[in-house]
Amino acid sequence: MSAKSGSQSQNSSEGVPSEQNFKMRIMSKKLDFIKSVHGLNESDLVARIKEDELRLKKLQFAHTISPLENPVSIRGLRRDIARLKTELKKKKTEA
């Protein structure tokens, strides 16, 4: 029995690294997004915000009509818009 419970503990510990890898990939994507936004000027940021807001409206409308395959994409887009607006505000306060 002890060998069986030992294998169960190994199985539960195997899930942890994959979860950490998943979090690392998400953080990597977020950092890449932030780095790409730093290089934009104010007018580019405003244009990108407008584009993303339009895309968000289209996604929300499509999700209302028929459920999206990946509804989490709406949340990610909202967060990206918030990051863009934060960066725009930082640039305006610096100027």
Buried (B, 14 or more C-beta within 10 A) or exposed (E): EEEEEEEEEEEEEEEEEEEEEEEEEEEEEBEEBEEEBEEBEEEEBBEBBEEBBEBBEEBBEEEEEEEBEEEEBBEBBBEBBEBBBEBBEEBEEEE
